[in-house]
Amino acid sequence: MSIEKRLTGVLFDWDGTLLDSYHADAQAYLAMFRAVGLNWGLKELEEHYSPDWYTVYRKAGIPEERWDEADSLWRAHYALPNWSAGLGECCNVWRAGTR
């Protein structure tokens, strides 16, 4: 009796595998900080960074009533990195390993 192996799913770690969003994320934060009148640079962002952006807002002293504005500004300044190069590389490695 033979057992046929089938691929039933693929799980990707989006950031660090398909793309590196650090630069785009940091630039969006810095632009948002300027727009809300904060004098925060990369040093402050790195010191207080959290995946929970509301933690960053709290550390930066952005009042809660301005969080919706900060969210909109961040999204307006976020430029999606070029992820296609990472995707192609991942697919090539996967193909090579399945032969």
BAZALUM-377930 format. One record per residue (C-alpha): residue in one letter; chain; x, y, z. Coordinates in steps of 0.2 Angstrom, whole numbers. Each point is the difference from the previous one (the first is absolute). Layout:
! BAZALUM-377930
<node "A","A",<X,Y,Z>>
...
***
This chain:
! BAZALUM-377930
<node "M","A",<0,0,0>>
<node "S","A",<7,17,-5>>
<node "I","A",<-3,16,10>>
<node "E","A",<-2,16,-11>>
<node "K","A",<6,16,8>>
<node "R","A",<-10,15,-4>>
<node "L","A",<3,18,4>>
<node "T","A",<-15,6,10>>
<node "G","A",<6,17,4>>
<node "V","A",<14,13,1>>
<node "L","A",<3,11,14>>
<node "F","A",<11,15,-2>>
<node "D","A",<8,12,12>>
<node "W","A",<-5,16,-9>>
<node "D","A",<13,11,7>>
<node "G","A",<18,-6,-2>>
<node "T","A",<-5,-13,-13>>
<node "L","A",<-10,8,-14>>
<node "L","A",<5,18,4>>
<node "D","A",<9,11,13>>
<node "S","A",<-12,13,5>>
<node "Y","A",<11,9,13>>
<node "H","A",<5,14,-11>>
<node "A","A",<-18,4,-6>>
<node "D","A",<-7,-2,17>>
<node "A","A",<13,11,8>>
<node "Q","A",<-2,14,-14>>
<node "A","A",<-19,-1,3>>
<node "Y","A",<2,3,19>>
<node "L","A",<13,14,-3>>
<node "A","A",<-12,9,-12>>
<node "M","A",<-15,-3,12>>
<node "F","A",<10,7,15>>
<node "R","A",<5,16,-10>>
<node "A","A",<-18,2,-6>>
<node "V","A",<-7,0,18>>
<node "G","A",<14,11,6>>
<node "L","A",<11,-12,9>>
<node "N","A",<19,2,0>>
<node "W","A",<4,-19,-1>>
<node "G","A",<13,-7,-11>>
<node "L","A",<6,-18,-4>>
<node "K","A",<9,-1,17>>
<node "E","A",<-16,3,10>>
<node "L","A",<-10,-12,-11>>
<node "E","A",<12,-14,2>>
<node "E","A",<1,3,19>>
<node "H","A",<-19,-1,2>>
<node "Y","A",<-5,-11,-15>>
<node "S","A",<-14,-13,3>>
<node "P","A",<-10,-10,-12>>
<node "D","A",<-15,8,9>>
<node "W","A",<0,17,-7>>
<node "Y","A",<-10,7,14>>
<node "T","A",<14,-4,11>>
<node "V","A",<11,11,-11>>
<node "Y","A",<-13,14,0>>
<node "R","A",<-1,-1,19>>
<node "K","A",<19,1,1>>
<node "A","A",<1,14,-12>>
<node "G","A",<-13,10,10>>
<node "I","A",<-14,0,-14>>
<node "P","A",<-16,3,9>>
<node "E","A",<-13,-14,-2>>
<node "E","A",<-12,12,-9>>
<node "R","A",<13,2,-14>>
<node "W","A",<3,-19,-3>>
<node "D","A",<-12,-1,-14>>
<node "E","A",<9,15,-8>>
<node "A","A",<17,-8,3>>
<node "D","A",<-6,-17,-8>>
<node "S","A",<-6,10,-15>>
<node "L","A",<16,9,-2>>
<node "W","A",<10,-16,2>>
<node "R","A",<-10,-9,-13>>
<node "A","A",<2,15,-12>>
<node "H","A",<19,0,2>>
<node "Y","A",<2,-19,-1>>
<node "A","A",<8,-5,-16>>
<node "L","A",<-1,-19,-3>>
<node "P","A",<17,-7,-2>>
<node "N","A",<4,-11,-16>>
<node "W","A",<-5,-17,6>>
<node "S","A",<1,-9,-17>>
<node "A","A",<19,-3,1>>
<node "G","A",<-2,-9,16>>
<node "L","A",<-15,-10,-6>>
<node "G","A",<9,-6,-15>>
<node "E","A",<15,-6,10>>
<node "C","A",<-11,-9,12>>
<node "C","A",<-10,-9,-14>>
<node "N","A",<17,-5,-8>>
<node "V","A",<6,-8,16>>
<node "W","A",<-16,-9,3>>
<node "R","A",<0,-6,-18>>
<node "A","A",<18,-6,2>>
<node "G","A",<-4,-9,16>>
<node "T","A",<-16,-9,-7>>
<node "R","A",<9,-9,-15>>
***
